[in-house]
């Protein structure tokens, strides 16, 4: 079992920045890929960014150049640095992790960008 706890969400003005964190606990040595997804009201959950254990990254086109995903394997934590935020980035942001073929999700953290 892997437990994921996100933090760092909040309210920010358009053009501002936020950094999300996701701390993993439990059977963490087997975690491979980690990622961030988001879900806006009335919309499906969508990919934001993923990062492998070797730190290869993948981003949604809508966030490329504005968001940066990183991870600290020693701290079992993945981060999402978000800059130049737009109102359309408003959503609940979820962290996930893959471990031994299972996909785990955090509880989500709200990000609200005001115009």
C-alpha positions as CSV (number, residue, x, y, z in Angstrom):
1,X,0.0,0.0,0.0
2,X,1.1,3.5,-0.8
3,X,-0.4,6.6,0.8
4,X,-0.2,10.0,-0.9
5,X,-0.8,13.4,0.7
6,X,-0.9,16.5,-1.3
7,X,-0.4,20.0,0.0
8,X,0.3,23.5,-1.3
9,X,-3.0,24.4,-3.0
10,X,-4.8,27.7,-2.5
11,X,-6.1,30.8,-4.1
12,X,-3.8,32.9,-6.4
13,X,-4.3,35.7,-8.8
14,X,-3.7,35.1,-12.5
15,X,-0.1,35.3,-13.4
16,X,0.9,34.1,-10.0
17,X,2.7,30.9,-8.8
18,X,2.1,28.0,-6.5
19,X,4.1,24.9,-5.6
20,X,2.3,21.7,-4.9
21,X,3.8,18.8,-2.9
22,X,2.9,15.2,-2.7
23,X,4.4,13.1,0.0
24,X,4.4,9.3,-0.3
25,X,4.4,6.8,2.6
26,X,4.0,3.1,2.9
27,X,5.6,0.7,0.5
28,X,7.5,3.5,-1.2
29,X,10.6,1.6,-2.4
30,X,8.6,0.1,-5.3
31,X,7.2,3.4,-6.6
32,X,8.1,4.0,-10.2
33,X,6.2,6.7,-12.0
34,X,4.5,9.6,-10.2
35,X,2.3,12.3,-11.6
36,X,-0.1,15.1,-11.3
37,X,-3.6,15.2,-12.7
38,X,-6.4,17.8,-12.3
39,X,-10.1,17.9,-12.5
40,X,-12.1,21.0,-13.0
41,X,-15.9,21.2,-12.2
42,X,-17.9,19.4,-14.8
43,X,-14.8,18.1,-16.6
44,X,-13.0,14.8,-16.7
45,X,-9.7,14.3,-14.8
46,X,-6.8,15.1,-17.1
47,X,-3.1,14.6,-17.1
48,X,-0.9,17.5,-16.0
49,X,2.5,16.0,-15.8
50,X,4.3,12.8,-15.0
51,X,7.8,11.9,-13.9
52,X,9.6,8.6,-13.8
53,X,11.9,7.3,-11.1
54,X,14.8,8.3,-13.4
55,X,13.2,11.8,-13.7
56,X,12.0,11.6,-17.3
57,X,9.1,14.0,-17.6
58,X,6.0,14.4,-19.7
59,X,3.6,17.4,-19.8
60,X,0.2,18.3,-21.1
61,X,0.5,20.8,-23.9
62,X,-1.6,23.2,-21.9
63,X,1.0,23.5,-19.1
64,X,4.3,23.2,-21.1
65,X,6.6,26.0,-20.3
66,X,4.6,27.1,-17.2
67,X,4.6,24.0,-14.9
68,X,7.6,22.0,-13.8
69,X,7.4,18.5,-12.2
70,X,10.2,17.2,-10.0
71,X,10.8,14.6,-7.4
72,X,13.0,13.9,-4.5
73,X,13.4,10.2,-4.2
74,X,15.1,10.5,-0.8
75,X,12.1,12.4,0.6
76,X,9.6,10.3,-1.4
77,X,8.0,13.5,-2.6
78,X,6.9,14.8,-6.0
79,X,6.5,18.5,-6.6
80,X,4.6,20.6,-9.2
81,X,5.9,24.2,-9.6
82,X,3.2,26.2,-11.3
83,X,3.9,29.6,-12.8
84,X,2.0,32.1,-15.0
85,X,-1.2,30.6,-13.7
86,X,-4.4,31.2,-15.6
87,X,-8.0,31.0,-14.5
88,X,-8.4,27.9,-16.6
89,X,-5.9,26.1,-14.3
90,X,-8.5,26.2,-11.6
91,X,-9.1,22.6,-10.5
92,X,-8.6,20.0,-7.9
93,X,-5.1,18.7,-8.4
94,X,-4.4,15.0,-7.6
95,X,-1.1,13.2,-7.2
96,X,-0.7,9.6,-8.2
97,X,1.9,6.9,-8.0
98,X,2.5,3.5,-9.6
99,X,3.8,0.8,-7.4
100,X,4.0,-2.9,-8.3
101,X,1.4,-2.4,-11.1
102,X,-1.1,-0.7,-8.8
103,X,-2.1,3.0,-9.2
104,X,-2.6,5.0,-6.1
105,X,-4.2,8.5,-5.7
106,X,-4.0,11.2,-3.2
107,X,-7.1,13.0,-1.9
108,X,-6.5,16.1,-4.0
109,X,-5.8,19.8,-3.3
110,X,-7.8,22.7,-4.6
111,X,-6.1,25.3,-6.8
112,X,-8.2,28.4,-7.6
113,X,-6.8,31.1,-10.0
114,X,-8.7,34.4,-9.9
115,X,-8.8,36.7,-12.9
